[in-house]
Amino acid sequence: MSLNPTLRTIHLAPLVQRIRHENVILDSDLADLYGVPAKVLNQAVKRNIERFPDDFMFRLTEEEFTALRKSSKADTVLRSQIVTTKDPRGGRRSHPYAFTEQGVAMLSSVLRSPRAVEVNIAIMRTFVQLRRLMDSNRDLAARIEAMEQKYDEQFATVFAAIHQLIAEDEATKAEPRRHIGFHAD
């Protein structure tokens, strides 16, 4: 089965957020991808809540929600929900759910439409790519740190030699000089 062409062109990585040291996707972003209202997605999850333990899905706290609203990336998403809502009070009534990689995988057993299957495949691939990228960045950081330590040791030797030369130069300047030329006593 090949992915729907529109799903291939969607860049899913920007939808992944880092919250509570986890890579997560918000319920509203998942609902958009699945082509259903967030309310429908959350109802399906609530009907199968035993499949979603805390390490699969969690509701954002007030502080997390506020920080998310302040971030420019999420602000447009949350603002668009307020603009498009039919509720006269506007906006969300509760804080969004955040789904971890395992929670997104579990959604595939709850949402069984062909589009849901395609979306889950695309999301799982995105999570794998992000994990590989983070691992390669960790390797790169370790290499840079090793090089810094190596060169710091070499530069320490160079700086020690320079300090020694400066000290010797100052010592020779401090010695009384013998005058050159004719001396009249």
C-alpha positions as CSV (number, residue, x, y, z in Angstrom):
1,M,0.0,0.0,0.0
2,S,1.4,3.4,-0.9
3,L,0.7,6.6,0.9
4,N,-1.8,9.1,-0.3
5,P,0.1,11.7,-2.3
6,T,-1.1,14.5,0.0
7,L,0.2,12.7,3.0
8,R,3.6,12.4,1.4
9,T,3.8,16.1,1.0
10,I,2.8,17.0,4.5
11,H,5.7,17.7,6.7
12,L,4.9,16.0,10.0
13,A,8.1,16.9,11.9
14,P,6.9,20.4,12.7
15,L,3.8,18.9,14.4
16,V,6.0,17.0,16.8
17,Q,6.5,18.9,20.1
18,R,8.8,18.3,23.0
19,I,6.7,18.2,26.2
20,R,7.7,16.5,29.5
21,H,10.8,15.2,27.8
22,E,8.7,13.3,25.3
23,N,8.1,13.8,21.6
24,V,4.3,14.2,21.2
25,I,1.7,15.3,18.8
26,L,-1.4,17.3,20.0
27,D,-4.9,15.9,19.6
28,S,-5.9,18.9,17.3
29,D,-3.0,18.2,15.0
30,L,-3.8,14.5,14.8
31,A,-7.4,15.3,14.2
32,D,-6.4,17.5,11.3
33,L,-4.3,14.8,9.8
34,Y,-7.0,12.2,10.2
35,G,-9.5,14.5,8.7
36,V,-11.9,14.5,11.7
37,P,-12.8,17.1,14.4
38,A,-10.7,16.9,17.5
39,K,-13.9,16.2,19.5
40,V,-14.5,13.0,17.4
41,L,-10.9,11.9,17.9
42,N,-11.1,12.5,21.7
43,Q,-14.4,10.7,21.9
44,A,-12.9,7.6,20.2
45,V,-10.0,7.7,22.7
46,K,-12.4,8.0,25.7
47,R,-14.4,5.0,24.5
48,N,-11.1,3.1,24.5
49,I,-9.4,4.8,27.4
50,E,-7.9,1.6,28.8
51,R,-5.7,1.5,25.7
52,F,-4.1,4.8,26.5
53,P,-2.1,4.8,29.7
54,D,-0.2,7.9,30.9
55,D,2.9,7.1,28.9
56,F,0.8,6.9,25.7
57,M,-1.3,10.1,26.2
58,F,-1.6,12.8,28.7
59,R,-3.5,16.1,29.1
60,L,-1.5,19.2,29.2
61,T,-1.3,21.2,32.5
62,E,-2.2,24.8,32.7
63,E,1.5,25.8,32.6
64,E,2.2,23.6,29.6
65,F,-0.9,24.9,27.8
66,T,0.0,28.5,28.5
67,A,3.6,27.9,27.3
68,L,2.3,26.2,24.2
69,R,0.0,29.1,23.4
70,K,2.9,31.5,23.8
71,S,5.1,29.6,21.3
72,S,4.7,31.0,17.8
73,K,4.5,27.5,16.2
74,A,1.5,26.4,18.3
75,D,-0.1,29.8,18.5
76,T,-1.5,29.7,15.0
77,V,-2.9,26.2,15.6
78,L,-4.6,27.1,18.8
79,R,-5.8,30.4,17.4
80,S,-7.3,28.7,14.3
81,Q,-9.4,26.5,16.6
82,I,-10.9,29.6,18.2
83,V,-11.7,31.2,14.9
84,T,-13.3,28.1,13.3
85,T,-15.3,26.9,16.3
86,K,-19.1,27.0,16.2
87,D,-19.2,27.4,20.0
88,P,-20.3,31.0,20.7
89,R,-18.0,31.0,23.7
90,G,-15.0,30.3,21.3
91,G,-11.9,28.1,21.8
92,R,-11.3,24.9,23.7
93,R,-13.0,24.1,26.9
94,S,-10.2,21.9,28.1
95,H,-6.5,21.5,27.7
96,P,-5.4,19.4,24.7
97,Y,-4.2,15.8,24.9
98,A,-0.6,15.0,23.9
99,F,0.0,11.7,22.3
100,T,3.4,10.0,22.4
101,E,4.7,7.7,19.7
102,Q,3.1,4.7,21.4
103,G,-0.2,6.6,21.8
104,V,-0.2,7.4,18.1
105,A,0.4,3.8,17.3
106,M,-2.5,2.8,19.6
107,L,-4.7,5.2,17.7
108,S,-4.4,2.9,14.7
109,S,-6.4,0.3,16.6
110,V,-9.0,2.8,17.6
111,L,-9.4,4.6,14.3
112,R,-9.7,2.1,11.5
113,S,-10.4,4.2,8.4
114,P,-8.0,3.8,5.4
115,R,-6.8,7.4,5.9
116,A,-6.1,6.7,9.6
117,V,-3.9,3.8,8.6
118,E,-2.0,6.0,6.1
119,V,-1.6,8.8,8.6
120,N,-0.3,6.4,11.3
121,I,2.3,5.0,8.9
122,A,3.5,8.5,8.0
123,I,3.6,9.6,11.7
124,M,5.5,6.4,12.7
125,R,8.1,7.1,10.0
126,T,8.4,10.7,11.2
127,F,9.0,9.5,14.8
128,V,11.7,7.1,13.6
129,Q,13.4,9.8,11.6
130,L,13.4,12.2,14.6
131,R,14.9,9.4,16.8
132,R,17.6,8.8,14.2
133,L,18.3,12.5,13.9
134,M,18.6,12.9,17.7
135,D,20.9,9.9,17.9
136,S,23.2,11.3,15.2
137,N,23.2,14.6,17.0
138,R,24.2,12.9,20.2
139,D,27.1,11.2,18.3
140,L,28.1,14.4,16.8
141,A,28.1,16.2,20.1
142,A,30.2,13.5,21.7
143,R,32.7,13.7,18.8
144,I,32.9,17.5,19.2
145,E,33.4,17.2,22.9
146,A,36.2,14.7,22.4
147,M,37.9,17.0,19.9
148,E,37.6,20.0,22.3
149,Q,39.2,18.0,25.1
150,K,42.0,16.8,22.8
151,Y,42.7,20.3,21.5
152,D,42.3,21.9,24.9
153,E,45.1,19.6,26.1
154,Q,47.3,20.5,23.1
155,F,46.6,24.2,23.6
156,A,47.3,23.9,27.3
157,T,50.8,22.7,26.3
158,V,51.3,25.6,23.9
159,F,50.0,28.1,26.5
160,A,52.4,26.7,29.1
161,A,55.3,27.1,26.7
162,I,54.2,30.7,25.9
163,H,53.9,31.5,29.6
164,Q,57.4,30.0,30.2
165,L,58.9,32.2,27.4
166,I,57.2,35.3,28.8
167,A,58.5,34.5,32.3
168,E,62.1,33.9,30.9
169,D,61.8,37.2,29.0
170,E,60.7,39.1,32.1
171,A,63.5,37.5,34.1
172,T,66.1,38.6,31.6
173,K,64.7,42.2,31.6
174,A,64.9,42.3,35.3
175,E,68.7,41.5,35.4
176,P,71.0,44.5,35.4
177,R,72.3,45.2,32.0
178,R,75.9,45.7,31.0
179,H,76.3,49.0,29.2
180,I,77.7,48.9,25.7
181,G,80.1,51.5,24.5
182,F,82.6,53.9,26.2
183,H,82.3,54.4,29.9
184,A,83.8,57.4,31.6
185,D,84.4,56.9,35.3
